[in-house]
C-alpha cells in the first residue's frame, strides 16, 4: 500500500495563505461597495457638497430653470456645477463677476454654449477661483467674459467677501500664479476615513431610501427649496436661477417704474463705499499685479478674454462724481476705469462698456459711421481707427447711448438690465471678430469721467 506523502511546511503555508486570500477577495466587494455608496450619496456633503446646493446644481446641469435664487449658496453651486459637468458639455463661453454680470444670458452672449458663473458679492477671489475650478477639472472654456468690478483693484480688507473661498484662492496664487502666500495643502486623511465608517454608510442608506419615496430632504430633514420652475418664467413671483446661470428677477421687480429705480439709486449713493470699496483711495499695486497675472494665465491657456465695464445708474454716477470733485471721495473708484482701459489697450484685450453711463458706445452704429468716414477719406477702417490724424474725427463720430432712455434700463443704482447690455455688447463672437480685424476703438480714447479726465 502506497503511503500518502505530506506537503513540506512552506507549501502548507502558501496553501493556507491562498485560502485566506480567497475568502478575503470574496468579501472585498462589500467594503468597496460601502465606500462607493457613501461617496456617491454623501448625505453630510463631505465630498459631493451640501444636499440643497447639490440639488440646485443638478437641476442646472439638466438645463432646467431653478426656483428660489435668493436662498442659494451660489459659490457651492458653482463648485458643484463644475465638478459634475460632463466634459462633452463644457460651455465655450463663461461669465465671471459679481451680481453685475448675472444679466448676461445665452441670447445676449450669442451662443447656447454659455454659462454664467457670476456670484453675488463676488470679490477678486471668487472670480479667479471660479475659473481655477474649471482648470483643475480639465474643463476649460474658450472664452471668458469678465465683468470687472472696481473693487478687484482695491486690495483692502473691505474689498473681500466672507463667502469667498480664501483657501482655494491662496492655492491658486501660489500654485498657478507663483505668488507666495504660505499656502500648505490641508490633510484630508480624517475626511476620507468617513467613507469606511459603517455608521456613515448606514446613514447614507437611510437617506437614499427616503429620497426614493419622493420628497428630497436635507440631512436635517428639511425640504430642499430648489425645484424646477414650472409655468411661465416671466410671471414668477421670486427670482429664478436660469439654466444658463443668469438670474431672472421677479416680475414685480422687473416691472418697477423709473421713479422707484431712481429712488433706489439715490439711497445707494449713501452706501456706495460699502460695496467692497470702503477706504478705496488708490489702486493697490499688488492687486494690479494679480490682475495682470490672471489675464496672462488665461491667455497662456489660449482662452479669449473680453473685459466688460458694466454701467452704474446715471443719478448715482453723477452724484459720486460730484463728491469726488468737491470732496475727494471715491478716488480709488475713479482711478480704476482709466487703469483698466490703459491695460486693455496695452495688451490688446477687447473691452466694452463703461462705469460711466454717459460713455456707453453703440458699437455697431459707430462702426457704420467709421466705415463711411474711412471710405470718404480713401483709407481702410483699420487705418482710420489707428491713425492719430483722425483722432478728433473719431471722437466726434462715436455714437454713444443716451444715459436716460425711454424705458427703464436699470434695476437700481448698480445693476443694469439685459436690455441695456444688448445695446453695447453685440455678442462674444462679434466682439472677438472685430478685435481680430482691428475694428475696435482704442479703449483709452473713450473720455469717461475719471480721475484723469475731470473735464468729462
C-alpha positions as CSV (number, residue, x, y, z in Angstrom):
1,X,0.0,0.0,0.0
2,X,1.3,3.4,-1.1
3,X,2.0,5.9,1.7
4,X,0.5,9.4,1.2
5,X,3.3,12.0,1.1
6,X,2.8,15.1,3.2
7,X,3.5,18.6,1.8
8,X,6.5,20.4,3.0
9,X,5.9,23.2,5.6
10,X,6.5,26.1,3.1
11,X,3.9,24.6,0.7
12,X,1.3,24.3,3.5
13,X,1.9,27.9,4.4
14,X,1.3,29.0,0.8
15,X,-1.9,27.0,0.6
16,X,-3.2,28.4,3.8
17,X,-2.5,31.9,2.6
18,X,-4.3,31.3,-0.6
19,X,-7.4,30.0,1.2
20,X,-7.4,33.1,3.4
21,X,-6.9,35.4,0.4
22,X,-9.7,33.8,-1.5
23,X,-12.1,34.4,1.4
24,X,-10.9,38.0,1.7
25,X,-11.5,38.5,-2.1
26,X,-15.0,37.1,-1.8
27,X,-15.7,39.7,0.9
28,X,-13.8,42.6,-0.8
29,X,-16.8,43.8,-2.9
30,X,-18.7,44.6,0.3
31,X,-16.4,47.3,1.7
32,X,-15.7,48.6,-1.9
33,X,-19.5,49.0,-2.4
34,X,-19.8,50.7,1.0
35,X,-17.1,53.2,0.1
36,X,-18.6,53.9,-3.3
37,X,-22.1,54.2,-2.0
38,X,-21.1,56.6,0.9
39,X,-19.1,58.8,-1.5
40,X,-22.0,58.9,-4.1
41,X,-24.9,59.6,-1.7
42,X,-22.8,61.6,0.8
43,X,-25.7,62.9,2.9
44,X,-23.5,65.1,5.0
45,X,-21.9,66.8,2.0
46,X,-18.3,65.8,2.8
47,X,-17.4,65.1,-0.8
48,X,-20.3,66.0,-3.0
49,X,-21.4,69.2,-1.4
50,X,-24.4,70.0,0.8
51,X,-27.6,68.4,-0.3
52,X,-29.5,71.6,-1.1
53,X,-27.0,73.3,-3.4
54,X,-26.3,69.8,-4.9
55,X,-29.9,69.6,-5.9
56,X,-29.9,73.1,-7.4
57,X,-26.7,72.3,-9.3
58,X,-28.1,69.0,-10.6
59,X,-31.1,70.8,-12.0
60,X,-28.9,73.4,-13.7
61,X,-26.9,70.6,-15.2
62,X,-30.1,69.2,-16.6
63,X,-30.6,72.6,-18.3
64,X,-33.6,73.5,-16.1
65,X,-34.5,76.8,-14.5
66,X,-34.5,76.7,-10.7
67,X,-36.7,78.3,-8.1
68,X,-35.7,80.4,-5.1
69,X,-32.4,82.0,-6.2
70,X,-32.3,84.2,-3.1
71,X,-31.8,81.2,-0.9
72,X,-28.9,79.7,-2.9
73,X,-25.3,79.2,-1.7
74,X,-24.1,80.4,-5.1
75,X,-20.4,79.6,-4.5
76,X,-21.2,76.0,-3.7
77,X,-23.4,75.7,-6.7
78,X,-20.6,76.9,-9.0
79,X,-18.2,74.4,-7.5
80,X,-20.7,71.5,-7.8
81,X,-21.7,72.6,-11.3
82,X,-18.1,72.4,-12.4
83,X,-17.4,69.2,-10.5
84,X,-20.3,67.3,-12.1
85,X,-20.3,68.9,-15.6
86,X,-19.8,66.3,-18.3
87,X,-16.7,67.0,-20.4
88,X,-18.7,67.0,-23.6
89,X,-20.9,69.7,-22.2
90,X,-18.3,72.2,-21.1
91,X,-19.5,75.7,-22.2
92,X,-17.4,77.5,-24.8
93,X,-18.1,80.8,-23.0
94,X,-18.4,81.6,-19.3
95,X,-19.2,84.8,-17.4
96,X,-17.3,85.9,-14.3
97,X,-18.0,88.6,-11.8
98,X,-20.5,89.7,-9.2
99,X,-24.2,90.1,-9.4
100,X,-23.5,92.8,-12.0
101,X,-22.7,90.1,-14.5
102,X,-25.7,88.0,-13.9
103,X,-27.9,89.6,-16.6
104,X,-25.7,88.1,-19.3
105,X,-27.7,85.3,-20.9
106,X,-27.2,82.9,-23.8
107,X,-29.2,85.3,-26.0
108,X,-27.1,88.3,-25.1
109,X,-23.7,86.4,-25.4
110,X,-24.9,85.0,-28.7
111,X,-24.4,81.3,-28.1
112,X,-26.2,78.4,-26.5
113,X,-22.8,77.2,-25.2
114,X,-22.6,79.7,-22.4
115,X,-22.8,79.5,-18.6
116,X,-22.8,82.5,-16.2
117,X,-20.6,81.7,-13.2
118,X,-21.1,85.0,-11.5
119,X,-21.9,85.1,-7.8
120,X,-23.5,87.8,-5.7
121,X,-20.9,90.0,-4.0
122,X,-18.0,88.4,-5.8
123,X,-14.6,89.7,-4.9
124,X,-11.3,89.1,-6.8
125,X,-11.0,85.6,-5.1
126,X,-14.4,84.5,-6.4
127,X,-13.6,85.5,-9.9
128,X,-10.2,83.7,-10.1
129,X,-11.2,80.6,-8.1
130,X,-14.3,80.0,-10.3
131,X,-12.0,79.7,-13.3
132,X,-9.4,77.8,-11.4
133,X,-12.1,75.1,-10.6
134,X,-12.6,74.6,-14.3
135,X,-8.9,74.3,-15.0
136,X,-8.4,71.8,-12.1
137,X,-11.3,69.7,-13.6
138,X,-9.8,69.9,-17.1
139,X,-12.9,71.7,-18.4
140,X,-11.6,75.0,-19.8
141,X,-13.9,77.3,-21.8
142,X,-12.7,79.0,-25.0
143,X,-13.8,82.5,-23.9
144,X,-14.2,84.4,-20.6
145,X,-16.4,87.4,-20.3
146,X,-15.2,89.2,-17.2
147,X,-17.5,91.9,-15.9
148,X,-14.8,93.7,-13.9
149,X,-15.9,95.3,-10.7
150,X,-13.8,98.2,-9.4
151,X,-13.1,96.7,-6.1
152,X,-10.9,93.9,-7.6
153,X,-8.1,96.6,-7.6
154,X,-8.8,97.7,-4.0
155,X,-6.8,95.2,-2.0
156,X,-8.1,96.3,1.4
157,X,-9.9,94.1,3.8
158,X,-13.2,95.8,2.9
159,X,-12.8,94.6,-0.7
160,X,-13.2,90.9,0.4
161,X,-16.4,88.9,0.8
162,X,-16.6,86.5,3.7
163,X,-18.3,84.0,1.5
164,X,-15.3,83.6,-0.9
165,X,-13.1,80.5,-0.7
166,X,-9.9,82.1,0.8
167,X,-8.0,78.8,0.9
168,X,-8.6,77.9,-2.7
169,X,-7.5,81.5,-3.7
170,X,-4.3,81.1,-1.7
171,X,-3.7,77.8,-3.5
172,X,-4.4,79.4,-6.9
173,X,-2.0,82.3,-6.2
174,X,0.8,80.1,-5.0
175,X,0.5,77.0,-7.3
176,X,-0.6,78.8,-10.5
177,X,0.4,82.4,-10.5
178,X,3.5,81.6,-8.4
179,X,2.8,84.3,-5.9
180,X,3.9,83.1,-2.5
181,X,1.0,83.0,0.1
182,X,2.4,80.5,2.6
183,X,-0.3,78.1,1.4
184,X,0.0,74.4,2.6
185,X,-2.2,71.7,1.3
186,X,-4.6,70.6,4.1
187,X,-4.5,67.0,5.4
188,X,-7.6,65.2,4.1
189,X,-7.0,61.9,5.8
190,X,-9.6,62.3,8.5
191,X,-12.2,63.3,6.0
192,X,-11.6,60.3,3.8
193,X,-11.8,57.9,6.8
194,X,-15.6,58.7,7.0
195,X,-16.0,56.6,3.8
196,X,-15.0,53.5,5.7
197,X,-17.3,54.1,8.7
198,X,-20.2,51.7,8.9
199,X,-22.3,54.3,10.7
200,X,-21.9,56.8,7.7
201,X,-22.8,54.0,5.3
202,X,-26.0,53.2,7.3
203,X,-26.9,56.9,7.4
204,X,-26.5,57.1,3.6
205,X,-28.6,54.1,3.1
206,X,-31.4,55.6,5.3
207,X,-31.2,58.9,3.3
208,X,-31.2,57.1,-0.1
209,X,-34.3,55.2,1.0
210,X,-36.0,58.4,2.0
211,X,-35.3,60.1,-1.3
212,X,-36.7,57.0,-3.2
213,X,-40.0,57.8,-1.6
214,X,-40.3,61.1,-3.4
215,X,-39.5,64.3,-1.4
216,X,-35.9,65.4,-1.4
217,X,-34.8,66.5,2.0
218,X,-31.7,67.9,3.6
219,X,-29.6,65.9,6.1
220,X,-31.7,67.5,8.9
221,X,-35.0,66.5,7.3
222,X,-35.9,70.0,5.9
223,X,-37.5,70.3,2.5
224,X,-35.0,71.4,-0.2
225,X,-36.4,74.6,-1.7
226,X,-34.9,74.2,-5.1
227,X,-37.1,72.7,-7.8
228,X,-37.6,73.0,-11.5
229,X,-39.6,76.1,-12.5
230,X,-42.9,75.3,-14.0
231,X,-45.2,77.6,-15.9
232,X,-44.3,81.0,-17.4
233,X,-40.8,82.0,-16.1
234,X,-41.6,85.7,-16.8
235,X,-44.5,85.6,-14.4
236,X,-42.7,84.1,-11.4
237,X,-43.0,85.9,-8.1
238,X,-39.5,85.2,-7.0
239,X,-36.1,85.5,-8.6
240,X,-35.0,82.5,-10.7
241,X,-31.7,80.9,-11.4
242,X,-31.9,80.3,-15.1
243,X,-30.4,77.2,-16.8
244,X,-27.6,79.3,-18.2
245,X,-26.6,80.6,-14.8
246,X,-28.1,84.0,-15.3
247,X,-30.7,85.4,-12.9
248,X,-34.2,86.5,-13.8
249,X,-35.6,88.8,-11.2
250,X,-39.2,88.6,-10.1
251,X,-41.9,90.0,-12.3
252,X,-42.7,92.8,-9.8
253,X,-39.1,93.8,-9.5
254,X,-38.6,93.9,-13.3
255,X,-41.8,96.0,-13.8
256,X,-41.0,98.8,-11.4
257,X,-41.2,102.3,-12.9
258,X,-38.3,104.8,-13.3
259,X,-39.2,106.7,-10.2
260,X,-38.8,103.6,-8.0
261,X,-35.5,102.6,-9.7
262,X,-34.1,106.2,-9.3
263,X,-35.2,106.1,-5.6
264,X,-33.1,103.0,-5.1
265,X,-30.1,104.7,-6.8
266,X,-30.4,107.7,-4.6
267,X,-30.4,105.5,-1.5
268,X,-27.3,103.6,-2.8
269,X,-25.4,106.8,-3.2
270,X,-25.0,106.9,0.6
271,X,-23.9,103.3,0.8
272,X,-21.7,103.2,-2.3
273,X,-18.4,102.7,-0.5
274,X,-19.9,99.8,1.4
275,X,-19.9,97.8,-1.9
276,X,-16.4,96.4,-1.1
277,X,-14.9,99.9,-1.5
278,X,-14.6,101.4,1.9
279,X,-11.2,103.0,2.2
280,X,-10.6,102.7,-1.5
281,X,-8.5,105.8,-2.0
282,X,-6.0,104.5,-4.6
283,X,-5.2,101.4,-6.6
284,X,-3.4,98.6,-4.9
285,X,-0.2,97.7,-6.7
286,X,-0.3,94.1,-5.6
287,X,-3.9,93.7,-6.9
288,X,-2.9,95.3,-10.2
289,X,-0.1,92.8,-10.5
290,X,-2.5,89.9,-9.7
291,X,-5.0,91.2,-12.3
292,X,-2.2,91.3,-14.9
293,X,-1.0,87.8,-13.9
294,X,-4.6,86.4,-14.1
295,X,-5.1,87.7,-17.7
296,X,-1.7,86.3,-18.7
297,X,-2.7,83.0,-17.2
298,X,-5.9,82.9,-19.1
299,X,-4.1,83.7,-22.4
300,X,-1.5,81.0,-21.6
301,X,-4.3,78.5,-21.8
302,X,-5.5,80.0,-25.1
303,X,-8.6,81.4,-23.5
304,X,-10.1,84.5,-25.2
305,X,-10.8,87.4,-22.7
306,X,-13.4,90.1,-23.1
307,X,-13.5,92.7,-20.4
308,X,-16.8,94.4,-19.7
309,X,-17.4,97.5,-17.6
310,X,-21.0,97.4,-16.5
311,X,-22.5,100.9,-16.1
312,X,-23.9,102.5,-12.9
313,X,-27.2,104.4,-12.8
314,X,-26.7,107.9,-14.1
315,X,-28.1,109.5,-10.9
316,X,-25.7,107.5,-8.8
317,X,-22.6,108.0,-11.0
318,X,-23.2,111.8,-11.3
319,X,-23.5,112.3,-7.6
320,X,-20.5,110.3,-6.6
321,X,-18.5,112.1,-9.4
322,X,-19.6,115.4,-7.8
323,X,-18.5,114.1,-4.4
324,X,-15.1,113.1,-5.9
325,X,-14.6,116.6,-7.5
326,X,-15.7,118.6,-4.4
327,X,-14.7,116.4,-1.5
328,X,-12.1,114.0,-2.9
329,X,-14.2,110.9,-2.2
330,X,-14.3,107.7,-4.1
331,X,-10.8,108.4,-5.6
332,X,-9.9,104.7,-6.0
333,X,-13.1,104.1,-7.9
334,X,-12.4,106.9,-10.3
335,X,-8.8,105.6,-10.9
336,X,-10.0,102.1,-11.8
337,X,-11.6,102.6,-15.2
338,X,-8.6,104.5,-16.6
339,X,-6.2,101.8,-15.4
340,X,-8.3,99.0,-16.9
341,X,-8.6,100.9,-20.2
342,X,-4.9,101.5,-20.4
343,X,-4.2,97.9,-19.6
344,X,-6.6,96.7,-22.3
345,X,-5.1,99.0,-24.8
346,X,-1.5,97.9,-24.0
347,X,-2.3,94.2,-24.1
348,X,-4.8,94.3,-27.0
349,X,-7.7,93.0,-25.0
350,X,-11.2,93.7,-26.2
351,X,-13.1,96.0,-23.8
352,X,-16.7,97.1,-24.0
353,X,-18.9,99.2,-21.7
354,X,-18.1,101.8,-19.1
355,X,-18.9,102.5,-15.5
356,X,-19.9,106.0,-16.7
357,X,-23.4,105.6,-18.3
358,X,-22.7,108.7,-20.4
359,X,-19.9,107.0,-22.3
360,X,-21.5,103.7,-23.3
361,X,-20.7,103.2,-27.0
362,X,-23.2,101.8,-29.5
363,X,-20.5,99.8,-31.2
364,X,-22.5,98.7,-34.3
365,X,-23.8,102.3,-35.0
366,X,-20.3,103.7,-34.5
367,X,-18.8,101.2,-36.9
368,X,-21.2,102.2,-39.6
369,X,-20.0,105.8,-39.3
370,X,-16.3,104.9,-39.1
371,X,-16.7,102.8,-42.3
372,X,-18.3,105.8,-44.1
373,X,-15.7,108.2,-43.0
374,X,-12.8,105.9,-43.8
375,X,-14.3,105.3,-47.3
376,X,-14.6,109.1,-47.8
377,X,-11.0,109.5,-46.8
378,X,-9.9,106.7,-49.1
379,X,-8.4,104.6,-46.4
380,X,-9.3,101.4,-44.6
381,X,-11.4,101.5,-41.4
382,X,-8.4,99.9,-39.6
383,X,-6.2,102.8,-40.6
384,X,-8.9,105.3,-39.7
385,X,-9.2,103.8,-36.2
386,X,-5.4,103.7,-35.6
387,X,-4.1,106.9,-37.3
388,X,-3.6,109.8,-34.8
389,X,-4.5,112.2,-37.5
390,X,-8.1,111.0,-37.3
391,X,-8.4,111.0,-33.5
392,X,-10.6,114.1,-33.3
393,X,-12.9,112.9,-36.1
394,X,-13.2,109.5,-34.3
395,X,-14.2,111.2,-31.1
396,X,-16.8,113.4,-32.8
397,X,-18.3,110.4,-34.8
398,X,-18.5,107.9,-32.0
399,X,-22.2,107.0,-31.3
400,X,-22.9,107.0,-27.6
401,X,-26.0,105.6,-25.9
402,X,-28.2,108.1,-24.1
403,X,-27.9,107.7,-20.3
404,X,-31.6,108.4,-19.9
405,X,-33.8,106.2,-22.2
406,X,-37.5,105.9,-22.9
407,X,-37.7,102.6,-21.0
408,X,-36.0,101.7,-17.7
409,X,-32.7,100.1,-18.3
410,X,-31.6,99.8,-14.6
411,X,-33.0,97.7,-11.8
412,X,-31.4,100.0,-9.2
413,X,-28.2,102.1,-8.9
414,X,-25.7,99.3,-9.6
415,X,-27.5,96.7,-11.8
416,X,-28.4,97.4,-15.4
417,X,-30.8,95.3,-17.3
418,X,-30.1,92.7,-20.0
419,X,-31.7,95.2,-22.4
420,X,-29.0,97.7,-21.8
421,X,-26.3,95.1,-22.1
422,X,-27.5,94.2,-25.5
423,X,-27.1,97.8,-26.7
424,X,-23.4,97.9,-26.1
425,X,-22.5,94.2,-26.1
426,X,-23.2,92.8,-29.6
427,X,-22.2,89.3,-28.8
428,X,-19.0,87.4,-27.9
429,X,-18.2,86.2,-31.4
430,X,-18.9,89.6,-32.9
431,X,-16.5,91.4,-30.4
432,X,-13.8,88.8,-30.9
433,X,-14.2,89.0,-34.7
434,X,-13.9,92.8,-34.6
435,X,-10.9,92.6,-32.4
436,X,-9.2,90.2,-34.7
437,X,-9.8,92.6,-37.6
438,X,-8.6,95.6,-35.5
439,X,-12.0,97.2,-35.7
440,X,-12.5,98.0,-32.0
441,X,-11.8,101.6,-30.9
442,X,-8.8,102.3,-28.7
443,X,-10.1,101.9,-25.1
444,X,-8.1,105.0,-24.0
445,X,-9.8,107.3,-26.5
446,X,-13.2,107.0,-24.6
447,X,-13.4,110.1,-22.5
448,X,-15.1,108.9,-19.3
449,X,-15.4,111.0,-16.2
450,X,-12.4,109.7,-14.2
451,X,-9.6,111.0,-12.0
452,X,-7.5,111.7,-15.1
453,X,-10.3,113.4,-17.1
454,X,-12.1,115.8,-14.8
455,X,-13.5,117.7,-17.8
456,X,-15.6,114.6,-18.8
